[in-house]
Amino acid sequence: MSVTVGVLFGAYPALKASRINPIEAVFSLDGNVNQYPFDRYETSIWVMVTRQARTSRPSGPQAGKHKEEIPLQETVGGLVVAASQESEPLPIVSSIDASIPGLKFRGQSVQYTGQGIQGFKLVVQRADNVIVVSILIMVLMMSLAMSVLLMSLQALTAPGGKIDLLPLSLCVSLLFGLPALRNAQPSVPALGAFGDYLSFLWAEQLVAVSAVILIWTWLIQQRRTM
């Protein structure tokens, strides 16, 4: 998963006559979507603004003998930050605001004093209402599957040896209805997530077993009456 962040810089007193355009960047989020709806993602966003330092250079014959600009590299937050000896960091004030349906964000501001680097450690999780709805749908799928299984067992013990085929029609309907109910979960990933092993796959198996039991019992009884 990735998140697109738009960075907007405000006016700095020393740069009142200049304009800094907004910057848009994409940051990767580390996490496992297979843990839906309890998946969690983390990332770090670092911001640094520099400008060319005002340094005096020798004039005359010595003007062409000044040293070339040598880039400097520092490791900050696990990242290699390159800077120049002829640039200086600018003080910045940063804040973060995120709003995506179905997700909640938690961030912690981190600042490296003296280096002009500010950043955020961002944590992204499913919203509480998404988790509640997903759990309710899981419980509903298991409840439907268990109800059909009990109806099938009850039909086998019906007096007179006649099987009621109503549970069989419900089993066939649920075999195609449970996938639609499963996909009703908000932003659910492809089949194979953690939530599927809690309810959906078990519910499908219970419904399929109920249908097989009813079909074979009906076939055996029909053979006996022939």
C-alpha positions, -999 to +999 in steps of 0.1 A: +000+000+000+012+035-007+000+070+002+003+102-018+013+132+003+011+168-009+036+191+007+028+229+007+055+253+019+045+287+033+063+320+029+096+325+046+106+361+056+138+359+036+120+346+006+091+369+004+097+377-033+099+341-043+074+314-048+078+277-038+054+254-056+037+226-038+054+192-039+036+158-043+054+126-032+044+090-028+054+071+004+053+033+008+034+019+038+049-012+054+022-037+065+003-069+057-031-066+040-037-103+047-044-094+083-077-076+073-096-062+092-068-059+118-041-049+094-016-021+103+008+000+082+037+022+092+059+047+074+081+077+080+079+111+062+109+134+064+110+170+052+140+194+048+143+227+031+176+244+023+188+274+004+221+285-011+243+301+016+256+336+010+294+332+010+320+356-002+345+344-028+379+358-036+382+382-066+409+387-091+434+360-100+424+338-071+387+337-082+391+305-102+410+287-075+383+283-049+374+247-039+346+229-057+314+223-039+316+189-020+284+172-011+279+160+025+260+129+035+244+122+068+222+094+080+190+105+095+162+081+105+178+053+085+179+075+054+210+090+037+205+128+034+228+146+010+235+183+015+260+208+002+286+229+020+272+259+002+236+254+014+220+260+048+188+246+062+157+268+067+135+266+098+102+250+090+069+244+107+052+212+096+019+196+104+000+166+089-037+161+082-051+129+067-086+118+058-093+086+038-127+067+042-123+035+062-088+044+076-076+061+107-042+078+110-019+083+140+012+103+137+041+113+159+063+144+151+100+139+151+126+167+148+164+166+145+176+198+162+203+217+144+198+198+111+166+214+099+149+181+094+114+174+105+094+142+101+064+122+111+061+085+120+028+076+106+006+046+116-024+037+094-051+013+106-087+004+097-113+026+112-132+013+142-165+013+124-149-008+096-137-034+121-171-036+137-190-040+104-165-067+093-169-087+125-207-084+123-206-098+088-183-127+098-207-135+127-237-134+103-221-157+078-213-183+105-248-180+119-264-186+085-242-216+079-249-231+113-287-225+109-287-243+076-268-272+090-293-276+119-322-274+094-305-302+074-301-324+104-337-318+114-349-327+079-331-361+082-350-370+113-385-360+100-413-385+107-424-407+078-390-408+062-398-381+038-371-355+033-380-318+031-360-303+003-364-267+015-330-268+034-314-280+001-326-249-017-313-227+011-279-245+009-276-239-029-286-202-024-261-196+003-233-212-017-236-182-041-249-157-015-221-160+010-194-147-014-216-116-021-220-111+017-183-115+022-175-088-004-199-064+014-171-058+039-156-023+034-124-024+013-120-062+017-090-076-001-089-107-023-098-141-009-073-155+016-073-128+042-072-135+079-110-128+082-118-155+056-102-182+077-123-171+107-157-173+090-162-173+053-143-205+043-158-224+073-193-211+064-189-222+028-178-257+039-207-261+064-232-251+037-216-274+011-216-304+036-252-298+045-262-299+008-242-331+001-258-348+031-293-339+019-287-349-016-272-383-007-299-390+018-326-382-008-309-405-033-307-434-009-344-431+000-354-429-036-335-461-044-352-479-015-386-470-027-380-482-062 
